[in-house]
């Protein structure tokens, strides 16, 4: 049964108890990890608003959940950042093959389903990818009547299908058509049955509409960055071996097939002896081949392992240019919301990208970066060199980048909007703002 109503100590109306929320995010990490922290900010904001949040996740490569005790019967749990974390002993990462990742997705869906059906929840939040995270939410709705919110961080099966079409039937990592069809049915069910669908971009929102989401249940909540952590004024850090007089262009993210990083190496081959060094931070299935090629061709490229957000922020503060690179897949133009874009802009970096569409419009309208055609190594090298050799232009773009981040990508404001959506769909009157909410809405 719900807890009894509590009265405002100042004599106001009784306030309802906080919601009991199950937040499903297989790849969750705190800022101490090396991967995305969107769920951390959202769960923290929900907890600060007085809701009882339990976040379920797996063991994602590069993630740190804040738990360090032993796993018992395949899980461990504890309080992190004001909310409960249940971490299942299910490893998943970009370096795994398709079959291993698929197995991890299904095992997590099964474990999370037991959790969703075994507790009394007022609301479930299912954050995809992977799309299989919606299975527990759909089961809880059908069997327990529990409403759920579906968050689309990447549109599945649209993105895997686009990559499969580009790669052909024999390429490693191509998703079989029967699996894509099953994923499509699952996405349709999630979009149609959720009490709210959250999309990171307008392009993802259009996909949700095509799959049956009701327009009045659809919200766009963009990717965000911690504007305090990622800031051009923090103490910079440069990797050993990169001279102070050299300019750095930094790419920080996955090194997989979808990222198309061989395009960066193609550009690097045209940047020898220019004093511009490309720095690639991260891991993924393509990294060994990228490193081997860079060494064989003696390219001006430095590879770094994934690093915690605080360390990455210092690297970006020392850089001159940020890089956003994706494989030349047309669908990526409107369907992606990379962390590296928001964090680069927050760090005051002019961005150079080969991604048309949403990212290109943002950089052009904000005056904070340059876009080149996908696959055009000459244009990419020329754009990088143009910024590296023109400090006044680069500095003007850097100032504009920070302004764009403050206006559009403040993770605290985005998290506050998430809280408002949750409370609205649950019919829950907003609770009195905490100090954290006041800071999130300031400015």
N, C-alpha and C positions, 0 to 999 in steps of 0.2 A: 504494500500500500504506500502511496505517496506520503512524505513527511508532512506534519501539520504546518499550516501557514505560520509565518513569522511576522511579527509586527515591527514596523519601522521604529527605532528607538526615539525618533523625534516626534512621534505621535501621528504619523501619516497612516495611510491605508495599509491593511495587511498585505504583505508581499508573498506571492506563491513561492514554494520551494524551488530550488534550482532543478534544471532538467537532468535526467540521468542519460548521458550520451555515450554511445559506443562509436568510436572513431576508428575506422579501418583504413590503414595506410601501410602497405607491406614494406615500403622503403623508408620508413621514418628515421630521422636522425636529429639529434640536438646540434647546435652550432659547433660543438667540439668535433664533429665528424667532418667528412670531406664532400658530402653530398647535399642535396637540397634540404631546406629547413622550413618550407612553407607550412607543413603540418605542425611543426613545433610552435610557430607563431600563432596559428589558429587555435590549437589546443590550449595554449597558455592564455590567450585572450578569453576563450570560453570559460576556463577555470577562474580567471580573474573576475568574470561577470557573475560568479556564484554558481556555476553549473558543475555537476559531478561528471568529469570526463574520464573515460577509460579508453586508452589508445592501444590498439592491437597492431603488432608489426612482426616482421621476420628479421633475419640477420642479413642485412644488405651490405655488400662490400663497400667499405668506406664510411659506413654509418656508425655512429656511436649513440646508443639509446639512453645512456646515463645509468644503465644497470650493469653491475659487475659480479653479481652473485652467481652461484652455479645453476645450471638448468636442472630442473626436476620434472620428470615425466614430460620432457620435451618443451618446457616453458620456464620462464622466470618472470617475476613481477615486482614492482616497487613504485614509489612515488618519485616523479621527476617534474620539476617546474610547476608544482601545484596540481598535477593530475597523475592518474594511475597509468602505468605502462605495462602491458603484457607482451613480452617478447617471446615468440616461438622459435625453437631451435631449427630454423629452416633457412639455409643459406641461399642467397641469390646474388648474382652480379653480372655486369656486362661482359666479363671475360668467359662466362659459361656459354656452352653451345645451346642451340634452340631446344633440344630435348631436355637438357638439365634445367633450363629456365622454366620450361613448361611444367615440368614435374614440381618445381618449387612453387609455381603459381597455384597449382591444383592442391598441393599439400596445405598451403596457407589458407586457401578457400575452405578446405575441410575443417581445419583447426578453428578458423574464425567463425565458421557456421556453428560449431558446438558452443562457442562463447556467445554468439548472438542469440541462440535458442535457449541457452541455459541461464540467462540473466533477465532481469526486469529492466528494460530500457524504454525510455520515452522517445528516443530518436536514435537512428543509426546514420552515420556519415560514411559513405563509401567513396574513397578517393582513388581514381584510376589514372595511371596504370599501376598494375595490370588490370585488365577488364574483369578478370575472374574475382576481383574483390567485391563485385556486385552480387555474387552468388549468395553469400551470407545475408546481405541486405534484402534480397528478393525472398529468400526463405523465411526470414524473420517477419517480413510483411505478410506473406501468405499464411504462415502457421501461427504467428503470434499477433498479427495486426499492427506491428510496429512500423511507423512511417520512417522513410529514409530520404536522405539527400544524396544525390549522385554528383560528384565532382569530376569533371573531365579535364585532366591535366595534359593528356595526349589522346587524340581521337583514335580509338581502336574499334573496328578493324581497319579503318581507313589508312592509317600510316603503314602498318605491316603490308597491306594490300598494295599500296603505292610502291613500297620498296621491292615487293615480290615482282611486280610488273617490270620494274626497272632492271632487276637482277636476272630475270628469266628463271626457268625451272630448275636449273642445275646449281645455282649459287648457294653457298652455305648460308643458312639462316632464313631461307625463303619459307614462308608459312604456307602449308598445303591449302588448296581451295576448300576442301570440306571443313577444315578448321576455321577458315575465314567466314564461311557461311554460318557456322555455329556461333562464332563471335558476333556476327551481325544480329542474330536472333537475341543474343544476350544483351547487346547494346540497345536494341529496340525495346526490350522489356524494361531495362533500367530507365531509359528516357521517358517511357510512357507511364511508369508506375511510381516514380519518385515524386515526392511532394515539392521538391525544388531540384533544378539542374543548374549547377555552377560550371561555367566554362571560363577558361583563361583568356580566350580571344574571341572576337566576333566571328571569325571563321569556324572555330569549334562550336560556337552557339548555333550557327547555321546548320552544321552537321546534326546537332541535337534536334533542331526543328524538323529536319528531314527524317529523323528517326522517330518522330512522334511526340516530342516534348511539347507541352502546352506553352505558348508564348508568355503567358502571365506567370508561369512557374520558372522561367529562365532568367538567370542573372549572369553577367560577365564580371568576374573578379580577377583582375590581371595578376601576372607574376609580380613579386615584389622583392625588395632588397632592404636589409637593415641599414638605414641611412646613418646610424651612429657608427656601426662597425665598418661599413664601406664608405670611406670619406677621403677626399684628396688631401686633407690636412694631417692624417695620422703618420706615425713614423714609418718611413719607407724601408723596404728590404730588397736588395738585389742579389741574385744568385751568384755564388763564387764563379769567377772566370769571365764574367761580363763586365767589361771596363766601364768606368763612369761616363766616358765620352760616347759610348755606344747607345743608340736608341733601342728600346725594347717594345715589341708588339706582342701582347700576351693573349693566348687562347687558353681558357680554363674550362675543361669539360670532358665529356666522354670521347674516347678514341675508337668509335665503332664505324661500321659501314655507312650508317646514316649521316655521319658527320663529314664525310668527304674530305678528310684532312690531307690527302695527297695533293689537293689543290693548293694548300699552303706550301707544301714542299716544292710544287711547280713554281710558285712565286719566289720562294727562297732561292731557287737556282738562278734567278735573275737579279738577286740582291747581293751577290757576293761582292765583297770589298766596297760596300756602301756605308758601312758603319751601323747597319740595322740588323738586329738580332731577333728572330722569332723564338718565343718561349711557349712551349706547349706543356700544359699541366693536366694530368689526368691519367686514366687507364682505359683499356678496352681491347677488344679482339684484334684491332688493326695496329696497335702500338708496336709490337715487335717488328712488323714489316716497315713501318714508318721509320723507326730508329735505324734499322739496317740500311734503308735507302739513304737516309741523311748522312750516315757514317760513310757509306760507299762513295757518295757524291761530294762529300765534304761541304755540306750545306750549312749556312749560318743559322742553325736551329739548335736550341737547347731543350731537352726533355726533362721534366720534373715529375716526381710522383705526386699523387693527390695530396692535398694539404688541408688542415683545418681552416675554417672560414677566417679566423683571425689572422692566420699567417698569409692566406691568399689575399686578404685585404691589404696587407703591407706590401705584397708584391705588386698589386695593381696600383698602389700609391706611388711606386717607384717607376712605373711604366709610362710610356708616352702615348701608346695606342692600344686599344682593345680590339680583339678579333672575334667575329661571329661567322662561323663557317658551317655550311651544311652541304650534303650531297645535292647535285643538281636534279632534284625531284620537284616538279612544279607544285605538287600538293603542299610542300613545306612552306610555301609563301604565306599561307593564312592559317596553317594548322599548328604552328609551333610557338612556344613562349619560353625561350631559353633563359635560364638563370643568368647566364653569362652576359646577356644584354642588360638586364636590370642592374646587376652588380657592377658592370663596367661603367655604366652611366653614373651610378651613385658614387663611384670612385673618381668622377671627373675625367673620364677618358673619352676622347673622340673615338668613335667606333668605325671600323672598316668591315663591311660584310659583303658576301656574295649571295645573300638571300633577298629576293625581290618581295614585293607585297607589303605586308604589315610592317616588318622591320625597316624596309627601305623608306616607307612613308614617314615613319616615326623619325628617322634620322634626318630626312629632308626637311620636314616641317619644323623640327626642333633645331635645325642648323648644328647638329652635333655629330655628324659622321658622313661617310661616303659609301655608296653602294656600287658594286661592279657586277657585270653579268656572270652568272654561274659558269664555271669552267674556263674563264678567260684569265689565264695566268699572267699575261702581259698587263692587263688592266688592274689586276690585283696588286702586282708589284708596283705599278705606277702610282696607285692610290696610296700605298704604304709609304713610298718614297716621297710623295708630295707632302704628306703630313710631317714626316720625319725631318724634312729639310726646310720647313716653313714654320718656325716657332710661333710667330704672331697668329697665324691662321689656326694652328693647333691649339693654342691657348684660348682663343675665342670659342672654339668648339668645345674645349674642356669646360669652360664656364657654362656654356649652353647645356652640356650633358648633365651637369649637376642640377640645373634648374628643371630639366625634364624629369629627372629622377624624383626630385622633391614634389613635383606636381602629380606624377602618375604612378610612381612605383614605391611609395612609402609602405613598407610591410605592416607597420602598426595601423595605419589607416585602413588598409585592405583587411586586416584581421578584425578591426572594429566593424567593418561592413559585413564580414562573415558572421559575427555575433548577432548583428541585427537581422540577417536572413534567418538564422537558426531560430531566434526568438519569435520572429514573425510567423514562420511556417508551423511552429509548435503552439501558436496562440498564447505565447508567454509574454506578458508585459515587460518591457525593458526594466532591468534593475537599476538602482541608483548607480551612477558612474563611479568606478573606482579611480584611483590615481592613475592607474595604467591606461584606462580608457580616456581620461582627460588628456594625458600626454599624446595618445594616439590621434586624438581629434584636434589637437592644438595646431594652430597655423592655418 
